[in-house]
């Protein structure tokens, strides 16, 4: 094989993706790259898995992502489900905010409190099932790249040096990222506050069914219950120190918490403490050629709302499917530019929201001791206000509001179709209009029926479809056909793009389109807002790329155009005869 200059082409690197850092973000990236068939190496400079936990909150959108990855059933039993945020001030309970996801339907309407060590254990097991092992004690010393590959200088624990040539490198190596530094990417932002985290056994009257926030009159603290009975994570916004001797830190924490909660609280010996000054900084781009960064390597911020790990995992998932499509020749390099395009604004918004959360959590105002009880009493007694606060505070942390409506991968609807769910079904709240997911929104945002409902199997099949690593094109049965529109378009797409596009016909039988997905009572179609002949295109990360009221070649071609697909969908203007389900790829290619 020769290149255009007449010289022999270099063989493809044995490693297609080198992932640096085996924390939750690196594990998620490695898993999704390997699940899509890439040859992956995963290295970490540490001698082995971490024994302590930083991140402890896994929010609903990340649980949806774990579902798509196929790991959620291993993760859920390891944590404690939390659906409330309880606020104390002046020694009394003032308000309890319940998680309210009425306008953000999800199968996971809770935050899972799970120690990072457990999250990593579940993800390591998942990665191992795909044939990827973590190479501990392997440090990235330097890297170079050209148009064809990345060359990483690695140093092993025994001092042995190695040059690893890879098609791509993904830096998930934390706040002190070597990858980021070697690329010259600057963290832009500001320094912030000094807080303390402590994992301790706690003797308290409050139930471990909520995250607790309390104000002593002079400062604020938070308590988060672990799955381990009696163990809690404490966040102290005015850190105590152990300078007075062993046990003094726990004694001071107990005194502060007792003052805030209004009853005696005992704090046992800490298993881990960390006093740290966090920063609010991020990079302005997340890619340089064949090298990308994700997670803390791209942004560092306050832990106030527990967003760091969750954001990093979303980034890893966003990047992995794009990188795999490019590496496998299903899309042009331009697709990777959408990684920074989509995730940098979310990182910027994250810094803004965590800055606000930091201010609210620590509440250092001199009048806080007087104002807080009054303000919280008003929130507690005014139901509409309390509900609004619930949705704003808890919903905002969930990740369920993130969408890609302005992304260049999203095609706005060009028709006047209003996609509302069936208002006569149990799929919607009696008080909230159910709206099907539009372009840029989460495809999982459909309020599914209970397990005993006859419609449940259709929703489970839809959930399984979202686990498919490919794109998904869903066509509602019953549209015009069997000619070119819309059944013929679906058959053409299935034959031509089947390697990276799953095409399903929701409802109907085999003659109504490819790969029928049973939908008794039209319940799934109603939840998705699909009338006969309508369609919805879902990205591999579970976000809607496009939808329309009638599937046509021009409409689908527009929706797929950002991929710069190597073989365009056959030209509708040619009006070729209606294809059959046994047609071959050759039948639908342009000549």
N, C-alpha and C positions, 0 to 999 in steps of 0.2 A: 504494500500500500504506500502511495506517495502523496505528498502534500502538493498544493498548487505550484510551489516553487521548484518542483521536480526532485526534492530531497525525500528520503524515506521518512514517513511519518513516525513520530514517537509512539510507542505502545501506550495504551491507556493505563493510568496508574492502577495498581492492584487495590489500593484503598480509594474508594470513591468519595468518602466523607470522613474526615478526622474531626472528632468532637473532643474539645478540650474542657475538662471539668465534668465530674460525675456526681454533681448535686442533682436536685430535682429537675432543673432546667436541662442540663446536659443529658440526663437519663431520658427525659421526654423527647429531646431532639434525636438521640440515638435510636430510640424505640421507633419513632415514626419514619425515620430514614430507612431503617432495616425492614420495617413492615412493608415498605414500598419497594423492597428488593435491592437496595443499595448495599454495597460492601462497606461496612462501618468499623472504624476503630474508635474506642472510647478510653481516654487516658485521664489520669488525675495525679497531681503531684503528692497528695497525701498518702501515707503508708497504708491506709485502709479506710473503711466507712467511718463517718463522724459518729461520736458517742453522745453528742449533745445536740439539742434542737434549737434552731432559731425560729423558723416559721412554724406556726401551730394552727393557722386558720386556712381551711380550704373552702373556697366560696362556691356557690351553685354553678357558675359558668365553668369553673375548672372541673367540677364533678361531671358536668355534661361532656367535657373534653375527655375525661377518663373513660366515660361510657363509650365514646367513639373509638378510643384507643383499645377498648376491650379489657380494661384493668379495674373498673369501678367496683366490681364485686369483691375484689381482694382488698381494696382500700377501705370501703365503708365499715367493715367489722373492726377495723383497727382504731376507729375514732369515736367521739361522742357527738351526737347531733345537737346542734344549738339553734334555737329559734327565737331567742329573746335577748334583749339588752336592758338591764335593770340599773337604774340610777339612784344613788343615795346622796344625801347632803345633810349636813347638820345632825348626823346620827340617826336619820330616819329614811325609810324608803320613800322616794318621791314619785317615781313613774317607772312602769315596766312597758317597754316597747316590744311588741310582737313582730316577727318578720311578716311582711305583707307583700306577697307576690301576685296579687290579683291582676295587675296590669302587665305582669311579666311571667306568664305561665312557664313552669319548669317541672321536671320530674324530681328535682332535688331542691325543695323549698326550705333549705336550711344551710347553715355553715357547719362543716365537719371540723371539729377540734381534734386534730391528729398531730402527734409529734413528728417533726421532720424526719427523725430517724426511721419511723414507721413508714412514712411516705416513700423514702428512699429505698427501704427494704422491698416494698411492693413493686416499685419501678425496676429495681435491679433484677428481681425475679422475672418480670415481664421481658426485660431486655435479654436475659439469659435464655429464655424460651425461644428467642429469635436468633440465637447463636452468637450474641455479642457479649463478651466478658469485659469487665472493667479492668484496665491495666493500672494497678495502683503503683505509686512510687515512680511514675514516669512524668517528668517535668518538661514543659515546652520552654526551651531556652531562647529560640529565635525562629523567625520565619521569613521566607521570601516567596514571591510569586511572579508568574508571567502569564501570558495569555492562555497557556495550556494547563498549568498545574500550580499547586502550592507545595513548597518544600519546607518541612518543619524540622528544626534541629531539636531532637529529644535527648534528654539525659535520664538514664535509668537509676534506680536506687543504688545499684552497685557501682555507679560511675560510668557505666558503658554509655557511649554516645551513638546516636542513630540518626540518619536522615530519612524521614518518612515523606514520600511523595504522594500527594492526594489530589483528587480533582477539586475538592472544596475543603475548607476548614471552618468550623463553627466554634466560636469562643464563648463558652459558658463558664468561665473561670472566675466569676465573682467580682467584688468591688475593686480589688487590686489587680484586675485582669492584665496578664502579660500580653494577651492578644490585642486588647485595646491599645496598650502602650506601644506595641510594635507597629501598629497601624497609624499611630500618631493621632488617634481620635481623642479629643479633649472633652472631659466632663465639665459642662457649663452649668453654673448655678451658685449656690451659697451654702455656707456652713449653718448649722442650726443648733439644736439643744443637746444637752447631755442627760441621758436617762439610764435607768438600770432595769435589767430583766433578771428575775430569779425564779427558778423552779423549786418549789418547796411543798412539803406536806402542810396542810392547813386544817385547823380545828375551828369550825364555824357553824353558825346556825343556818346560814343561807343554803338553799338547795343547789346542787351542781347542774342546774338546767338552764343557765343563762350566763352571758358575759356580764360582769359587774363593773360599774364605774362609781367611784365614791369621792366626795370632796370633804376634806377635813376642816375646811374653813381657811386653810392656808395653802393647800396643795391638793392635787388629785392623784389617785391611783386606780389601777384596773386589776381585776382578777379574772382569769380564764380557766375553767375546769378541764382537766385532762381526763382521758378515758380511765386512767389508773385511779381507783377510788381514793379520795382524800388528797390528791395531788393537784396543784394549781400552778399556773404561770402568773406571776405578779409583775406588773409594770409600775415602776416608781418614777414619777416625773421630777422629783427632787431627790436624787440618789443619796442613800446612806452609804457609809463606808465601813469596812471592817477594821479601821485603824484602832478602835478601842479594845480589840481583842476578839478571840473566837466567840461566835454566837451573838456578838453585838449587833450585826446586821439584821439577823432574824428578830432580835428583841425590838429594835427600832421599827421594823416593818410591822410587827404585831401591834405596837402602840399606835402607829398611824392608822392601820386598818380598823382597830377597835374604835378609835375616835370617829372615823368616817361612817362605820356601820352601826354604831350605837350599842354594840354588845362585845363582850370579850372574844377576841380572836387569838388563837395560838398559832404560831408559826414554827415548824420544826426545822431541822438542819437542811440547808439548801443543798441540792444535788448539783446545781449549776447557777452561777451568777455572771453577769456581764454588765459592766459600766461602759457606756460608749457614747461618743458624740456623733450623731448621725448628720448626714448632709443631704441637701436637696439638689442633686446634679444629674445631668443626662448628656448623652452624646447627641449631636445634631444629625448624624446619619449612622446607619447600622450595618452598612456594607462598604467594602472596599475591594473591588474586583471579585476574586474568588473566596474572600474571607468575610464572614459575618459575625456579629456579636449579639448576644441575647441575655436577658435577665440582668443581674447586678453588674455584669460587664458593660451594660449599656445605660444603666440608670441606678442611682442610689437615693434613698429617701427615708422619711420617717416610717417607723413600724406602726404608727397609730391605727391604721385601718387594715393592717394585715394584707397588703396588696402585693408585696414584692414577689414572692414565689408564684402567686397566681398569675401575675402579669408575665413573668418569665416563661411559664409553661405555655401561656397563650402565644407568646412570641415563637417559642420552639415549634409549636404546632403550625402556626402561620407559615413559618419558613420552610419546614420540612417537606410539605407537599409541593411547594413551588420549586425547591431545589431538585427534588426527585424528578419532576416533570421535565425540567431543563436538562438534567443529566441523562435522562432516558430518551431525549429527542422529541418529546411530545409538545414542547413549547420553546419559544425563543428566549434568549438571555434577558430580553426586556421584562419578562415576567418577574425576575428577581428584584427589579427596581421597585416593584410594588411592596416589597417587604418594608423598606424604610418609609415609603409613601404612606402605608397604612399604620405602621406601629409607632413611628416617631410622634405623630400628633397624640396618640393614646398615652405615650410616655409623658408628654408635656401636660396633658390633662391630669394624669396621675400625680405629677408633682404638685399641681394646683390643689387637687382634692386632698392629698395627704398633708399639705401645708395647712389647709382649713381644719382637717381632722386633728392635727397637732395642736392648733390653737384651742379647739374645743375640749380636747382630752385634758390638757394641762391646766387650762383656765386659771391663769395667774392674776387676773384682775383683782385689785385690792378690795373691791366691793363684792367679790364673789360670794363670800360667806353670807351676805345679806340678800343679794339679788337672786342667787340660785334657787333657794327654797321656794321663793315666790314664783319665779319663772317656771319651774318644774311643776308646781301645783297647777298653774294655768294649763300647761300641756296635758296634765293628767285629767283635768276636769272637762276640757273641751275636746270632745271626741273627734270632730273633723280635723282639728289641729293635730291631735295625737296621731291620727291616721296618716296625715300628710308627712309628719316627722318620721313615722315608721317607714314609709315608702322612700323618703328622701335619704335618710341615714342608712338604713339596712339595705334598701334596694340599690343604693349607689355603690355599696361595697360588693355587691353580688357579682358584678361583671356582666349581668344580664342586659344592661342598657347599652353596652358597647355594640356599635354596628359599623358597617363599611359603606354607608349610603353614598359617600362622596368619592369612593375609590374608583380608579380607572378600570377596575375589574367589574364594577357594578354597572349594569345597563338599566337606566330608568325606564319605567313603563311608558310605552308610547300610546297606549289606548286608555279608554276611560273606565276600565274594569275596576270596580270597587270590590275588593276581596274581603267580605265579612263572613265569619263563621255562621253556621246555621243558628239563628236566634231562637229556634224552637227546641234545641237539643240541650242535653245536660253538659255540653262542652263549654258553656260560658257561665259566668257568674250572673246572678240575677240583677246585680247592680252595675256590672261593668260590661260594655260592649266587647265582644270577642272579635278581634281583627286578625286575619291571617298574616303570616310574615311576608313583608314586602321586600323589594330589592335592598340588599345590605343588611337585613335583619337576620337573627338566628333562625335557622330552619326548624329548630327544636321548640320554638315558641308556640306550641299548640297545646291547649289544655286537654290531655288525653283522658279517656274514660277509665273507670276502675277496672280491676282485673276480672271481675265477673260479668262485665258488660259484654254483650255479643260483639260489639265493635272493637274490643280490646285486641284481638289478633291482628287486625289491620294496622293498628298503631304500633304494635310490637314489630311487625314487619317493616314499618317505616323507620322505627328506631334502629333495626338491624341494617337497613339501607344506609343510614347515616354512618354506620361503622365501616362501610365499604371505603377503602382508601381512594377510590376513584371519584370523579365528579358524578353527579346524579341528575338525570333528566326525567322528570315525572310528567306523564301525559294523562289527563283525565279522559277516560274512555267515553265513547258516545259522540265524538265530534264527526265532522264530515269525513267521508272516506268511501271506499277503500283506496282512493286515488292519492294524489300527491300531497293533499292537505287534510288532516295533519298526520294520519297514520303512516303514510309513505315517508314523511320526513323523519318520523321516529325510527322506522325500520332502517332507513338510510343511515342515520346517525349511529344506530346500534352496530351495523355492519362495518361502518367506516372508522369509527372511533372507539370501538368496544374495549380496546386495551386500556383506555384511561377514562372512559365514559360509560356509566351504567345507565341503561334506558329502561324504565319501567312504565307499564300502563296501569294506572290506578283504577281498579274496577274492570268489569268486562271479562272477556275470555280471550283465547289466543288470536282470534280473528280481529280483535279490536286494537291490536298493537303488540309490541314485543314484551316479553316477561311480565305477564299480568300479575298485579298485586291485588289480592282479594279485598274488597271493601264493602261488606254487607251494610245495607242501609245508607250508603254514600256518606258515612260519618267522617271518614278521613278526608274525602274530597271537600266536604263542608268545612272542616277545620283548616284546610289549606286554602280555602277560597277558590277552588277549581271547578268551573262549570265544564260541560262537555266540550272537549277540544282544547281546553286551556292547559297551560303548562307552567312548570317551575323548574329552574336550573339551580342546583345547589353545589357550592364549592366543596372540595374535600375537607375543609375545616368547619363545615356545617353552617355556612352563611349563604343566603340567597344571592346569586349573581344576577338573575334576571327572571322575569315571568311575563306572561301575556295571555290574552283571551283566546288566541288561536295560534297553534304551532305552524309556522311557515318556514321555508328555507331562509329567506332574508332575515327574519327575526332571530332564528337560531344562529345564523352566520354573524349577525351583529353581536350577539351575546358571547360568542366564542372568539371574536376578533382579537381581544386583548392577549390571548394566548399565543398569537402568531403561529397558529397550528400549521404544521408542514404540509398537510393535504386539505384544501378547502372543501367544504360541503358542496356536493354537486349543484350546479347552477339551476335554479328553479325555472329560469326562462327557457331552458331547453325542453321542458315538459316531457321528460322521458316517461315511458310506461310505468305504471304503478309497480313497485318492487314487491317481491314476496319475501317471506321470512327466511327462505333458503338462499337468498341472494348472497353473492360474495362481495368482498371489499372492492374488487376490480370493477364490479358493475356500477359503483357509485362514485368513482374517481373521475375528475375532469381529465379530458384527453387533449 
